[in-house]
Amino acid sequence: PRLADLTSKFSDADDKPFRRMKVRLKKEIVTLGIGELDPANGGEYVTPSEWNEGISDPEALVIDVRNDYEHRIGTFANAVNPKTNTFR
């Protein structure tokens, strides 16, 4: 029922692309370990144009909290990398 609107996609391969497939339901994609926090109600949506306008302000501070690999391949101009080891 929850996945009734999901579109199935199949693709064929001569070899098995994966040794096995395992699907698990997770409460959080990125585990924060804070039970009372609800990320779905945590912020205010901004449109892409509002975001671009906000970060173009010279007084704006953007902290890029992605991992080092993601930060190395691309980030916002003048964004600060806090070099965190974990999200918790």
URURBEL-V377840 format. One record per helix or strand of 2 or more residues. SS is the DSSP state (a for helix, b for strand). FROM is the first residue (numbers start at 1). TO is the last residue. Records with the same first field share a line. If there is no record, write none. Layout:
SS->FROM-TO, FROM-TO
//
This chain:
a->39-41, 48-56, 68-73
b->63-64, 80-81
//
